[in-house]
Amino acid sequence: MKKKIQVGVISCSHMARRHMASVVDNSDTELAMVCDLNEEAVKKAVELFKVPKSCTDYREMLADNNIDLVIICTPDQTHKIMTLAALQAGKHV
């Protein structure tokens, strides 16, 4: 059996939750971690999607060696810095 792609989602916004649902529905991926500055939003996503790991600092997610791919659903002005950091951490974006 092949290993599922371990996905982390940065943001727990409405749009991010739609991405989370797609990850959960894909048999090749597993929603492994979620991240948001808002702790209540993180708790809601963890409960809704039964996510095993969460954080409030995206750098913690990027430092996790188990995360293969990140989906960035933050405001546009943060995409560049987060994408570059994710690529430098060896993550697919």
C-alpha positions as CSV (number, residue, x, y, z in Angstrom):
1,M,0.0,0.0,0.0
2,K,1.4,3.4,-0.9
3,K,1.8,6.1,1.6
4,K,-0.7,8.9,1.6
5,I,0.5,12.4,1.0
6,Q,0.5,14.2,4.3
7,V,-1.1,17.6,3.8
8,G,-1.0,20.7,6.0
9,V,-3.4,23.7,5.5
10,I,-2.3,27.1,6.5
11,S,-5.5,29.0,7.5
12,C,-8.8,27.8,8.9
13,S,-11.0,30.2,6.9
14,H,-14.1,29.2,5.0
15,M,-12.0,28.7,1.8
16,A,-9.4,26.8,3.7
17,R,-12.1,24.4,5.1
18,R,-13.2,23.8,1.6
19,H,-9.7,22.7,0.7
20,M,-9.6,20.6,3.9
21,A,-12.7,18.8,2.8
22,S,-11.2,18.1,-0.6
23,V,-8.0,16.7,1.0
24,V,-10.2,14.4,3.3
25,D,-12.2,13.2,0.3
26,N,-9.1,12.3,-1.7
27,S,-8.0,8.7,-1.1
28,D,-4.3,9.6,-1.8
29,T,-4.1,12.4,0.8
30,E,-4.4,12.8,4.5
31,L,-5.2,16.0,6.3
32,A,-2.3,15.8,8.8
33,M,-2.1,19.4,10.2
34,V,-3.9,22.7,10.2
35,C,-2.7,26.1,11.2
36,D,-4.2,29.5,11.9
37,L,-3.4,32.5,14.1
38,N,-6.9,32.2,15.5
39,E,-6.9,29.4,18.1
40,E,-10.7,29.1,18.0
41,A,-10.7,28.6,14.2
42,V,-8.0,25.9,14.7
43,K,-10.1,24.1,17.3
44,K,-13.1,24.2,15.0
45,A,-11.2,22.7,12.1
46,V,-9.6,20.0,14.3
47,E,-13.0,18.9,15.5
48,L,-14.7,19.1,12.1
49,F,-12.0,17.2,10.2
50,K,-10.5,15.1,13.1
51,V,-7.0,16.5,12.3
52,P,-4.3,15.0,14.4
53,K,-2.0,18.0,14.6
54,S,-2.5,21.8,14.8
55,C,-0.6,25.0,15.4
56,T,-0.9,28.7,15.4
57,D,2.5,29.5,13.6
58,Y,2.9,28.3,10.1
59,R,6.7,27.9,10.7
60,E,5.9,25.1,13.1
61,M,4.0,23.3,10.3
62,L,6.9,23.8,7.9
63,A,9.4,22.3,10.4
64,D,7.3,19.1,10.7
65,N,9.1,16.5,8.7
66,N,5.9,14.5,8.3
67,I,4.2,17.2,6.2
68,D,4.7,16.6,2.5
69,L,2.5,19.4,1.0
70,V,1.0,22.6,2.2
71,I,-2.0,24.5,1.0
72,I,-1.8,28.2,1.7
73,C,-5.2,29.9,2.1
74,T,-4.1,33.1,3.8
75,P,-4.6,36.6,2.5
76,D,-2.8,37.3,-0.8
77,Q,-0.1,39.6,0.7
78,T,1.2,36.7,2.8
79,H,1.5,34.1,0.0
80,K,4.9,35.0,-1.2
81,I,6.7,34.8,2.1
82,M,4.9,31.6,3.1
83,T,5.4,29.9,-0.2
84,L,9.1,30.7,-0.3
85,A,9.5,29.4,3.3
86,A,7.6,26.2,2.4
87,L,9.7,25.6,-0.6
88,Q,12.9,26.2,1.4
89,A,11.6,23.7,3.9
90,G,11.2,21.1,1.1
91,K,7.4,21.1,1.0
92,H,5.3,20.9,-2.1
93,V,3.0,24.0,-2.3
